[in-house]
Amino acid sequence: MTTLKFAHDKAESLLSSIDKAASFLQENFPKLGMTFEEAKPLVNALDTLADQIEVQSFGATSFEARKAEVLQKDSDESYMGTFANPMQPHQVESDEPYMGAYRDDQSSAVRDGKSSTGRPLAPLEGFAMIDYQQLAAGFEAGDVVHKIDIQSGDVSPYAGMVHASHPGLGVLDIQWPFGYERLHADEVVKANPKLLRFLPPSLVQVPATYDIQKANRQASEALALPWQTMAFTPEVYRRMASLWHQKYSEVRTYDTLYREVAAVDDEALRQEVGRFYLVASNLGAMRLTKQAAYWVAQNRQHRVSQEEINSKRPLCPRCATRMRKTTYKMDKGARVRLWACPKDLFLIKQDQLLGPDGQAVDW
């Protein structure tokens, strides 16, 4: 590399002239008949030349000190001093106004940058961004929801109601049995009215919509979980829900309630807390378990659930409606019967159904 070392006074004069030339080019390149893409490499070259002259004439220490001054901050931005962002150019000299408007493309530095520690750089990997705005738009005031534990997948054994949806912010305002909260839309799931009947009544403080009333009418008392609602007050269940909401473990929740609830039956409380957390785990498993026949292999083969095996009637993969056998056609005097959905007319052959373990289904 050519040495560009000058006396300090000469170097300062040259740097000033180069900076003025770069500034003039930045501001007047349209008048010179140039496009931005044509002016850009010239400005880069002038800036690189100035850096070389400064390093050779004043030393690398001076150059590094000037680069450190690039980190600028306002009086209320003390945190900016903790960041080192070499990708963002700033004007650091009074005769460099062009630096404030110039934005260089540093994507090559990201792709081809060299490690400063000697260890190989980790490759760039793709990742998924959650569209909170789109998720929030799927909710509206009056929706009944459960809280979901994103780490474990468990679903809250209590329900809340959406009071307001804010798609612009990607958040929901929700009233739980124990209080009010604002959450991101990915932290809740809509409630299934058929499942609400399994929860303690004090934890389903939502309006009885038509779907909920219909589910309750169809529910069998024999299927209701034996919550000890006569032994524990609604406040105990609301407190239990609040502790689950705060990610308390089962043991910690039991210990907290045992200390807070007066004259409590130790074994009854232990069983009730255990049941509460078991329901949360089961609700999460039910949310992830296929409840209808679903496509599983080539040639339109579908796998059915154990419930469908027991009833000997598959559920439609599209709408979960119970399917019925129907005559599809006559083949040499024999009837060809298929499973048909009465709602959307989806058809499945008998030999296309597989059991939970992949075995053939013969109904």
C-alpha positions in Angstrom: 0.0 0.0 0.0 1.3 3.5 -0.9 2.5 5.5 2.1 0.5 8.8 2.4 2.3 10.4 5.3 2.5 14.2 5.5 3.4 16.8 8.1 0.5 17.5 10.5 -0.3 21.0 9.1 -0.2 19.6 5.5 -2.2 16.6 6.5 -4.9 18.7 8.1 -5.1 20.9 4.9 -5.4 17.8 2.7 -8.1 16.2 4.9 -10.1 19.4 4.9 -9.9 19.6 1.1 -10.9 16.0 0.7 -13.8 16.4 3.0 -15.0 19.5 1.1 -14.7 17.6 -2.2 -16.8 14.7 -0.8 -19.4 17.1 0.6 -19.6 19.0 -2.7 -20.0 15.7 -4.6 -22.6 14.4 -2.1 -24.8 17.6 -2.5 -24.3 18.4 -6.1 -23.9 15.1 -8.0 -27.3 15.7 -9.9 -25.9 19.0 -11.2 -22.8 17.2 -12.4 -24.9 14.8 -14.5 -24.3 11.9 -12.2 -26.6 9.4 -10.6 -26.4 8.4 -6.9 -25.0 5.0 -7.8 -22.2 6.7 -9.8 -21.4 9.2 -7.0 -21.5 6.6 -4.2 -18.2 4.8 -5.0 -16.4 8.2 -5.4 -17.6 9.4 -2.0 -16.4 6.1 -0.6 -13.1 6.4 -2.2 -12.5 9.9 -0.9 -13.5 8.9 2.6 -11.1 5.9 2.4 -8.3 8.1 1.2 -8.9 10.5 4.1 -8.7 7.6 6.5 -5.4 6.4 5.1 -3.9 9.9 5.3 -5.0 10.3 8.9 -3.6 6.9 9.9 -0.3 7.5 8.2 0.1 11.1 9.4 -1.4 11.1 12.9 -1.2 7.4 13.8 -3.8 4.6 14.3 -4.6 5.9 17.8 -6.0 9.2 16.5 -8.0 7.3 13.9 -9.5 4.9 16.5 -10.3 7.8 18.9 -12.2 9.6 16.1 -14.1 6.4 15.3 -15.0 6.1 19.0 -16.6 9.5 18.9 -19.1 8.2 16.3 -21.1 6.9 19.2 -23.3 9.9 19.9 -26.1 10.3 22.4 -28.5 12.8 23.7 -28.7 13.9 27.3 -31.5 11.4 28.0 -29.8 8.5 26.1 -27.0 7.4 28.5 -27.6 3.9 27.5 -26.2 4.6 24.0 -22.7 4.5 25.4 -23.0 0.8 25.9 -23.5 0.1 22.2 -20.9 -0.1 19.5 -22.5 0.2 16.1 -19.9 0.6 13.3 -22.6 0.1 10.7 -24.3 3.5 11.3 -22.3 6.5 10.0 -22.5 9.8 11.9 -21.1 13.2 11.2 -18.1 13.7 13.6 -16.5 16.7 12.0 -18.0 20.1 11.2 -16.8 19.9 7.6 -18.4 16.5 7.0 -22.1 17.3 6.6 -22.5 14.6 4.0 -22.0 11.9 6.6 -25.3 12.7 8.1 -27.2 11.8 5.0 -25.0 9.0 3.7 -26.2 5.5 4.3 -23.8 2.8 3.2 -24.8 -0.7 2.4 -22.9 -2.9 4.9 -24.6 -6.2 4.0 -21.3 -7.5 2.7 -19.7 -7.0 6.1 -22.5 -9.1 7.6 -22.0 -11.9 5.0 -18.2 -11.9 4.8 -17.1 -10.3 8.1 -14.1 -11.7 9.8 -14.1 -12.9 13.4 -12.3 -10.7 15.9 -11.7 -13.5 18.3 -10.2 -16.1 16.1 -13.2 -18.4 16.3 -15.4 -19.1 13.2 -18.5 -17.0 12.9 -21.8 -18.7 13.3 -23.7 -19.0 10.1 -26.8 -16.9 9.6 -29.9 -18.9 10.2 -33.5 -18.3 9.3 -36.1 -17.6 12.0 -39.9 -17.0 12.2 -41.4 -13.7 13.2 -44.7 -13.8 15.0 -47.2 -11.4 13.4 -48.8 -10.2 16.6 -51.1 -7.8 14.7 -52.5 -10.5 12.6 -53.0 -12.8 15.7 -54.8 -10.0 17.6 -57.1 -9.3 14.6 -58.4 -12.9 15.0 -59.9 -12.0 18.4 -62.8 -9.7 19.3 -64.5 -8.5 22.4 -66.5 -11.3 24.0 -64.3 -14.2 23.0 -63.6 -16.7 25.8 -60.0 -17.6 26.1 -57.5 -19.7 28.0 -54.0 -18.7 29.0 -51.3 -21.0 27.5 -47.9 -21.8 29.0 -45.7 -21.4 25.9 -42.9 -23.4 27.4 -44.9 -26.5 28.5 -47.9 -26.2 26.3 -50.3 -26.5 29.3 -53.6 -24.6 29.0 -55.1 -22.8 32.0 -57.9 -24.6 33.9 -59.7 -21.3 34.0 -61.2 -19.0 31.3 -61.2 -15.3 30.7 -63.0 -13.0 28.4 -61.6 -10.6 25.9 -62.7 -7.1 26.6 -60.9 -5.4 23.8 -58.6 -6.3 20.9 -55.9 -3.9 19.7 -54.5 -5.3 16.4 -52.3 -2.2 15.9 -50.5 -3.1 19.1 -50.9 -6.9 18.8 -52.3 -7.2 22.3 -55.6 -8.1 24.0 -57.3 -6.8 27.1 -58.5 -9.8 29.1 -60.6 -10.1 32.3 -59.6 -13.2 34.2 -61.4 -14.6 37.3 -58.7 -13.0 39.5 -58.1 -9.8 37.7 -57.5 -7.8 34.5 -54.5 -8.1 32.2 -53.1 -7.0 28.8 -51.4 -9.8 26.9 -49.9 -10.5 23.5 -52.2 -12.5 21.3 -49.9 -15.5 21.2 -50.3 -16.1 24.9 -53.9 -17.2 24.8 -56.1 -19.6 22.8 -59.8 -19.5 22.2 -61.8 -21.7 24.6 -63.8 -24.8 23.4 -67.3 -24.4 24.9 -67.5 -28.2 25.4 -64.4 -28.1 27.7 -65.6 -25.3 30.0 -68.0 -27.6 31.9 -65.0 -29.5 33.3 -63.7 -26.4 35.1 -64.6 -25.1 38.6 -67.6 -22.8 38.1 -65.8 -19.9 39.9 -63.1 -20.0 37.2 -65.5 -19.7 34.2 -66.9 -16.2 34.9 -67.9 -15.5 31.3 -71.3 -14.8 29.8 -73.2 -18.0 29.0 -73.2 -17.8 25.2 -75.4 -20.0 23.1 -72.5 -22.4 22.4 -71.7 -22.7 26.1 -75.4 -23.2 27.1 -75.7 -25.9 24.4 -72.6 -27.7 25.6 -73.8 -27.6 29.2 -77.2 -29.1 28.1 -75.5 -31.9 26.2 -73.0 -32.6 29.0 -73.4 -35.7 31.1 -73.2 -35.3 34.8 -71.2 -38.6 34.9 -68.4 -36.9 33.0 -68.1 -33.9 35.2 -64.9 -33.8 37.2 -65.5 -34.1 41.0 -64.2 -30.7 42.0 -64.5 -30.3 45.8 -66.3 -27.0 45.4 -68.2 -27.6 48.7 -65.0 -27.9 50.6 -63.2 -24.9 49.2 -64.6 -21.4 48.5 -64.4 -19.7 45.1 -61.7 -17.5 46.5 -59.4 -20.5 46.9 -59.9 -21.5 43.3 -59.3 -18.0 42.1 -56.1 -17.8 44.2 -55.0 -21.2 42.7 -55.6 -19.9 39.2 -53.6 -16.7 40.0 -50.6 -18.8 41.2 -50.7 -21.0 38.1 -50.9 -17.8 36.0 -47.7 -16.7 37.8 -46.0 -19.9 36.7 -45.9 -21.4 40.2 -45.1 -25.1 40.4 -47.7 -27.5 41.8 -45.7 -28.0 45.0 -45.2 -24.2 45.5 -48.9 -23.6 44.8 -50.0 -26.2 47.4 -47.5 -24.8 49.9 -48.7 -21.2 49.4 -52.4 -22.1 49.7 -51.7 -24.3 52.8 -50.2 -21.2 54.5 -52.9 -18.8 53.3 -56.1 -20.9 53.8 -57.3 -21.2 57.4 -58.5 -24.6 58.8 -57.8 -26.5 55.6 -57.8 -30.2 55.1 -54.2 -31.0 54.1 -54.9 -34.0 52.0 -58.0 -32.5 50.3 -56.0 -29.4 49.3 -53.2 -31.5 48.0 -55.6 -33.5 45.8 -57.4 -30.4 44.6 -54.1 -28.7 43.6 -52.9 -31.9 41.9 -56.2 -32.1 40.0 -55.9 -28.5 38.9 -52.5 -29.0 37.4 -53.4 -32.3 35.8 -56.4 -30.6 34.1 -54.0 -28.0 32.8 -51.7 -30.6 31.3 -54.6 -32.6 29.9 -56.1 -29.5 28.2 -52.8 -28.8 26.6 -52.6 -32.4 25.4 -56.1 -32.3 24.0 -55.2 -29.1 22.2 -52.3 -30.8 20.4 -54.1 -34.1 19.8 -55.9 -34.8 16.6 -59.6 -35.2 17.2 -60.6 -36.3 13.7 -59.2 -38.5 11.0 -56.3 -36.8 9.3 -54.2 -37.4 6.2 -51.1 -39.3 7.2 -49.6 -41.0 4.1 -49.7 -41.3 0.3 -52.7 -42.6 -1.6 -55.1 -40.6 0.6 -54.6 -42.7 3.7 -56.0 -41.2 6.9 -55.3 -42.1 10.5 -58.3 -42.2 12.9 -58.3 -41.6 16.7 -59.1 -44.1 19.4 -62.5 -42.5 19.9 -63.3 -43.1 16.2 -62.2 -46.7 16.6 -64.6 -47.2 19.5 -67.5 -45.6 17.7 -66.7 -47.3 14.4 -67.4 -44.0 12.5 -64.7 -41.6 11.4 -64.9 -37.8 11.7 -64.5 -35.7 8.6 -60.9 -34.5 8.2 -62.2 -31.1 7.0 -64.9 -30.2 9.5 -64.9 -33.0 12.1 -68.5 -34.0 11.3 -69.4 -37.6 11.9 -69.2 -39.4 8.5 -71.7 -42.0 7.2 -71.5 -44.9 4.7 -73.1 -44.3 1.4 -73.3 -46.1 -1.9 -70.9 -44.5 -4.3 -71.5 -46.7 -7.4 -72.4 -50.1 -8.6 -69.6 -52.3 -9.9 -70.6 -55.5 -11.6 -73.7 -55.7 -9.5 -71.9 -55.0 -6.2 -72.3 -51.8 -4.3 -69.2 -49.7 -3.7 -69.7 -48.0 -0.4 -67.6 -45.0 0.9 -67.5 -42.9 4.0 -69.1 -39.6 3.2 -69.4 -36.3 5.2 -73.0 -35.1 5.1 -71.8 -31.5 5.5 -69.1 -31.0 2.8 -69.4 -34.4 0.9 -65.7 -35.4 1.6 -65.2 -39.0 0.6 -62.9 -41.7 2.0 -62.6 -45.4 1.1 -62.7 -47.9 3.9 -59.2 -49.2 3.0 -57.8 -45.7 3.2 -58.4 -45.6 7.0 -55.6 -46.6 9.4 -55.8 -47.1 13.2 -53.8 -45.1 15.7 -50.9 -47.6 15.4 -51.1 -47.8 11.6 -53.2 -51.0 11.6 -55.9 -51.5 9.0 -59.5 -50.6 10.2 -62.2 -53.1 9.4 -65.7 -51.8 10.3 
